[in-house]
Amino acid sequence: MSDQFGSIGTELIERIKHNAGMVIAIGVVLLIAGILAVGAPLAAGLSVAIVVGALLLVGGIAQLVFAFQAGSFGEGLLTFILGVATVVAGGIVIAQPGVGLATLTLFLAAYFIIEGIFEAIWAFQIKPVSGWGWSLFSGIVSLLLGVMIWAQFPLSGAWAVGVLVGIKLIFSGWTLIILGGTARSRAKEMAGPA
């Protein structure tokens, strides 16, 4: 019976090692993509705009299909109108990704401003709790970032979305590399001396 457990343990350890390698590889790809996005923020931002446009197009088509399946045209009229508007918006963003990028930049600036205000308010609400200052700091940074993006518009449209997506990819890639490395070393520890 102990031989069964031994083989199961060895098999499990090998699977962890194999998957850890895949996690590390995905992390490296994300890290490289993030570095490229930060290095070429306009290209990264336009790519994000095109993806958003494609998602709007698919979502709009799904709404149109639902509108036609809703039974009577009267009940599905609002869904039909929203579907047409979503398809048109997606088509415009795909055809003119610069317009989509500008719109995304303004939404991003507004998001950071609103998030910063609410995060600062929340920090003062939890003030006696340890770490409230970090929440306040985060809120101030978000607010300043949003104001900076808004104040530099339309110039910020060339860098804001691409740089922020790049930074996110870098952090995600680095996190996966660390997690994969940790899983691999734990699996080696579990396997014992070779």
N, C-alpha and C positions, 0 to 999 in steps of 0.2 A: 504494500500500500504506500510506503514512503517513496518507492520508485515512481509511482503515479504522480505524487505531489511534486517530486523533483523534476519530472519532465514537464509538468504543467508550469512550474515556476520558471524553468528555463525557457519555455515557449513564450511565456508572458514577458519575460525580460527581453527576449529578442524582439518582440513586437514593439515594446516601449522604445528600444534602441532604434528600430527601423522608423517608427513614427516620429521620434525625436529628430532624426535626420531630415525628414520631410518638413517638419515644423521649422527647423533651422534654415532649410533651403527657401521656404516661402518667406521667412523673415529677411533673408538676404535680398530676395527679389523686391520685396516691399521697401527695404532700405535704399536700394539702388534707384527704384522708381521715385522715392521721395527726394533723393538728392537731385535727380534729373528734373523733377518738378520745381524744386527751389531754384535750380540753375536756369530753368526756362519757364518762368511763371506764366507768361502770356500763353504759351503753347499748352501748358497744363490747364490753365483757366478755360481756354477755348474748348479743350477736350471735355472738361467737366460740363460746360454749357451744352455741347453736342449730346452728351449722355443724358442730361436733364431733358433736352428736347425730344430725344428718342423715347424716354420714359413717359413724357407727356403725350406723345403721339400714340403709344401703345395703350395708355390709360384712356385716352379719348376714344379710341376704336372700341375698347372694352365697354365704355359707357354707351356708345352708339348701338352695339350689339344688344346690350341689356335693354335699351330703350325700345328696340324693335321686338324684343321678347316680352315686354311688360304687359302685353295684352292690347288694350285699346291705345291708340296713339295719343288720346287726351291725357291718360294717366302717365304716359312716358314722355310727354312733351318737354318737361323741365330737364329730365335726364338727357333727352336728345339735344336740347339747346346747349347744355353743359358739355356734352360729348363733342359737339361741333366746335365749341369755343376751345376746348382742350386740344383737339386735333389741329386747329388753326394755330394756337399758341406753340404747340410742339413743332409744327411745320416752319413757323417763323424762326424759332430758335435754331433749328437745324439749318435752315437756309441762310440765316444771318447770326452766326454764333457770337459775334461781337455785341450785338444787341442783347442777346441772352446773358452774356458775361457782364455787361453793364447792369442789367436788372439784378443778377445774382449778387453783384458787388453792393448795390444799394440795399438789398434785403439783408446781406451779411452785416453791413454797417448798422442798420436798424436793429438787428438781432443783438449785436454786441452792446449797443447802447441800452436797450431794454434789459438784457441780462445783467449788465453791470449795475444798473439802478436797483433791480430787484435783489441782486446778491448783496449789495451794500445795505439795503434795508433789512434783509434777513440777518446779516451779521450783527446789526445793532439789536435785533430781537433776541438773539442768542448770546448777547454780550457776556454774561458771566461764565459761559462755557469756554473751556480751554480750546484755543484754536480759532476763536471768533475773529481775531485780527487777520488771520490768513484769508478768511472768507471776505473780509472787508478789502484786503489787498487785491484779491482776485477780482472783486467787483469793480474796484477802481481801475485796474488794468484793462478789464473788458470794456468799461466805459470809455477810457482814453483811446483804446484801439478802435472802437466804433466811431468816435468823434474824428480820429485821425483819418480813417478810411473815408468817412463822409466829407471831410474838409478837402481831401485831396482828389475827390471825384471830379472828372472822369479819369485822371491819371491813375488813381488807385485801382481802377478796373483792369489795368495791365498787370498788376502784381498781386493784389490781395487774395483772390481765390486760389491762384496757383501756388503761392507761397504757403498759405494755410493748409491746403491739401497736401503739399509736399511735407510740411512739418508733421502733419498727422501720419502720413505714410512712414516717415522716418521713425517716429515713436512706436508705431505699431510693429514695424519690422524689427526694431531693436528689442522690443518686448518679446516677440516670438523667438528671436535668437537666444535671448536669456532663458526663456522657458524651455526651449528645446535642449539647450546645453545642460540645464539643471536636471531635466528628465533623463538625459543620456547619462550624466554622472551618477544619478540615483540608481539607475538600472545597473550600471557597472558595480556600484557598491553592493547591490542586492545579489549580484552574481558571485561576488566574492573573488578571491585571488584566482587568477587563471593558471 
